[in-house]
Amino acid sequence: MQIQFLGAAGEVTGSKYLIHTSLEESSCKFLVDYGMFQGAREADEKNQKLLPLHPEEISFLVLTHAHIDHCGLIPRLCAEGFKGPIYCTTTTAKLLEIMLLDSAHIQVSDFERAERKNKLGKWRGDMPVLLYDTKQAIESLNQVKAIPYAKKFSPTPSIEVTFEEAGHILGSSIAVIDVKEKNEASKRLVFSGDLGMFEKPIFRQPSLIESADVLIVESTYGDRLHRNIKETENELVEIVTQTLERGGNVIMPAFAVGRTQEILFILADLIRRERLPHLNVWVDSPMATKVTELTTACMDELDDDAKLLYQWLLDHKNKIDVRFVGDVEESKSLNRLKSGAIIISSSGMCQAGRILHHLINNLPFEKNAIVITGFQALRTLGRRLVDEAVSVKIMGEYVDVKASIHTLGGLSAHADRDNLLKWLKGFKQKPKHVFVVHGEPSASVHFVQSIRETLNWNDVIIPTLQSTFDIS
């Protein structure tokens, strides 16, 4: 067996892993995740890179969850010739349709806008890359096969897969893959996907896995601890209160899946506990609107506190005014709001979408606050804001950064170092092969050190991009 790391190796985005196996009947090649790289020009180049084999040779794809950095290149893979099934949880299948169609729409819109400006001589810099269009996204969805949590299934003889709860976002899973190779004992591969925090509001806790021969574990926050939820709430109360008092707006770039719903949950809970007054909130993301609707339809996947708060909201609709923004003209009208607004919009890393317009209109004014609510990959606009840039380039124009910039570390959907270690302690014995992925170099290195010191697992590898390992 061989595993090749085609993404999320030495960085956070672009998760994709290629496995070559020799089964009793024949050889088999399959993928786990097929995500989009996110960032600047380097990301565009990586996203256009061809696989080291023809996509038709791939038997099937296992998808851990529907975040774009794990699923975002699936339509391109299918358009290039992949014809096999795409396996994921039932809720991930529903989310995937929302995510991929939105991704295609953003790409097409950005490309067409750039073309128009370029013809007028008004475009500066590189043209955006069109990785796939809406038709190709729709066609790829025909290959999706939805599987419930904890149900073992066999995508091909000699391979069995089970999806376990990852606690990251709706439908997120840990992929447990048992492979019976020719003349070999069965091997268990465990892909953590993205793991959530234990005891975190809204989503269920990650499942503990007792055994693995090969473990691929994320390390997004493997070098740090998150602020606890109480500290995060206190900071959010202070930001919102002070910004509204000085007549400003609060702009919150947020991932449409998971993060937007969590922010709404926290704001509503703070109002319920009378820590915040009545608020006017706009959710300016068609995708976030759809995901919020899906969230309310999947209440059985949420924890008990979330269910109780949702019932309270139904009984106290006058306590918070949440408006879901639909068309583009309605979104543009938000630019006329000069004070008193909380605007939640995507994309979460400020790379595309409607958040760009809200940043252009709000960044230049000291009275406003920009609240960063999630991980910002290197070379993204969101990361430049976190790194205290005094001016940023948005849609070809430079914008002064005078609004206050805040980072709410406690909202992360990713497990921090201690929660990652807690999950690893669930294994009854050390896996034979351990690979640390999905982290920037410093985070992965620190996490490996923590694994060695805490668990005494000494043989732990940080793979590099395109590296291949033989699994005995």
C-alpha positions, -999 to +999 in steps of 0.1 A: +000+000+000+011+035-008-002+069+004+006+101-015-001+135+000-014+157-027-025+186-004-027+199+032+009+188+036+029+216+052-002+239+049-038+240+059-057+240+026-061+216-003-067+183+015-063+153-008-048+119-003-042+092-029-041+056-018-027+027-039-036-008-028-033-043-041-064-062-032-072-099-035-090-093-068-071-064-083-052-032-076-073-002-064-066+035-063-089+058-043-089+093-029-098+107+005-109+143+001-103+165-029-100+201-016-092+234-031-060+252-022-068+287-008-045+317-009-028+338-036-012+330-069+005+298-056-029+284-047-042+290-082-012+272-097-017+242-073-054+240-081-046+237-118-020+210-113-029+176-127-030+144-107-001+120-110-025+096-128-055+098-150-087+104-130-104+075-147-080+052-128-095+062-095-121+038-082-139+060-056-135+090-034-142+093+003-151+128+015-148+137+052-168+169+051-181+197+029-157+226+036-142+239+003-106+231+014-117+194+015-142+192-014-137+223-036-120+206-065-143+177-069-161+192-100-128+197-117-118+161-109-150+148-124-147+171-155-112+157-160-125+121-162-132+107-127-163+086-130-164+068-097-187+073-067-181+100-040-190+087-006-199+110+023-224+113+052-260+121+045-258+156+057-225+162+039-242+153+007-268+180+013-241+205+022-220+196-008-246+207-032-248+241-015-210+245-013-201+234-048-228+255-066-218+285-046-181+280-054-189+277-091-211+308-089-184+329-072-157+317-097-179+325-128-190+359-114-154+369-105-141+357-138-168+375-158-163+407-138-126+406-143-130+401-181-153+431-183-129+453-164-099+440-184-116+450-216-121+485-203-085+486-191-095+489-155-083+455-142-050+454-123-031+422-115-036+386-125-069+374-140-089+350-117-088+313-126-120+296-136-116+260-122-151+249-131-185+263-139-220+256-126-228+229-151-197+209-141-205+214-104-241+200-110-228+171-130-203+161-102-231+159-077-246+130-097-217+108-084-224+114-047-235+085-026-248+094+009-241+070+038-254+074+074-230+077+103-216+045+118-229+023+089-201+002+075-202-001+037-180-016+011-171+007-019-153-023-035-146-059-024-119-060+004-124-024+015-149-013+042-155+023+052-173+038+082-180+074+089-178+085+126-187+119+141-159+145+139-178+173+157-165+200+132-195+211+111-228+195+101-221+161+085-184+162+093-168+128+097-138+108+107-132+082+079-123+047+091-111+026+062-104-011+066-084-026+037-077-063+031-047-064+008-035-095-012-016-119+010-016-093+038-034-088+071-062-062+071-050-026+076-071+001+092-066+037+079-081+065+100-084+100+085-094+125+112-107+150+087-112+182+107-119+176+143-141+198+165-137+207+201-149+185+229-176+202+251-181+229+225-216+245+219-239+234+191-222+203+176-218+168+190-184+157+203-159+139+181-160+101+183-131+083+198-115+056+176-098+028+194-075+014+168-056+023+136-026+010+116-023+042+097-034+075+112-037+108+093-045+136+118-050+173+113-029+199+132-045+233+123-042+245+159-017+219+171+005+247+186-020+266+207-049+265+230-082+283+222-096+309+244-124+294+264-160+302+255-166+325+285-136+347+275-148+347+239-183+358+249-169+386+271-147+399+242-177+397+218-199+416+242-173+443+246-167+447+208-204+448+200-213+472+228-184+497+222-189+497+184-226+503+185-221+530+212-197+549+189-221+547+160-203+520+140-210+487+123-197+453+132-185+434+101-179+396+107-164+376+079-176+341+086-175+307+070-211+300+057-210+265+070-208+261+108-193+295+118-222+317+107-246+294+126-224+294+157-222+332+157-260+334+155-262+309+183-239+329+206-255+363+198-289+349+206-277+332+238-261+365+249-294+382+244-313+355+262-290+360+291-294+398+289-257+404+282-266+421+249-296+442+240-319+437+209-296+434+179-301+441+141-282+413+123-279+408+086-266+375+072-254+384+037-246+351+021-271+331+001-250+300+010-251+308+047-289+312+045-293+278+029-270+262+055-288+278+084-321+264+070-304+230+067-291+233+103-326+238+116-337+208+096-310+187+111-315+194+148-308+158+157-271+164+148-268+192+173-263+191+211-290+196+237-281+232+245-285+242+208-319+225+207-331+244+238-319+277+225-336+272+191-369+266+210-363+298+230-358+317+197-390+304+183-408+316+215-390+350+216-387+362+180-388+399+190-355+396+209-332+396+179-339+408+143-320+385+119-324+392+082-311+369+056-301+389+025-311+375-008-302+392-041-273+413-050-292+446-050-303+439-014-267+432-005-256+465-020-282+484+000-263+473+032-236+497+021-259+526+031-260+513+067-236+536+085-242+525+121-260+500+142-256+470+119-240+436+125-232+421+091-221+385+089-209+376+054-187+352+036-161+342+025-146+335+059-110+342+048-121+373+029-110+359-005-142+364-025-179+370-023-200+397-007-177+403+023-153+422+000-179+449-006-186+453+031-149+455+038-144+482+011-172+503+027-163+498+063-125+494+066-117+531+061-137+543+092-124+541+127-159+538+142-163+503+126-151+470+139-140+440+118-143+407+138-123+378+124-141+346+134-120+318+120-087+305+107-070+327+081-046+309+059-013+325+048-016+349+019-053+354+023-069+389+027-082+379+061-046+369+072-033+403+061-059+420+082-050+399+112-013+407+106-022+445+110-018+456+074-024+494+071-037+491+036-051+461+016-059+454-020-095+444-027-108+438-062-078+457-077-080+488-055-062+497-023-083+503+008-070+519+040-075+499+072-087+523+099-115+501+115-105+481+145-095+445+138-104+418+163-098+380+163-121+357+183-099+327+188-125+308+209-149+303+180-127+279+161-144+248+147-110+230+149-098+212+180-068+230+197-037+212+209-052+197+241-084+186+223-063+169+195-043+151+222-075+141+240-087+125+208-054+107+202-056+093+237-087+074+226-065+050+207-057+020+229-023+016+213-001+037+191-009+034+154+020+019+134+022+049+111+012+085+122+011+114+097+004+150+109-012+171+082-035+201+076-013+226+095+011+254+088+047+241+094+051+257+129+018+243+141+026+208+128+061+207+143+048+219+177+020+193+176+045+165+168+065+176+198+034+175+220+026+140+207+060+127+215+061+143+250+025+135+260+019+101+243+054+088+238+047+082+201+081+088+187+077+078+150+054+106+138+059+121+103+050+155+088+047+147+051+057+172+024+035+180-006+035+152-033+055+129-009+047+091-011+050+066+017+050+028+015+028+012+042+040-022+053 
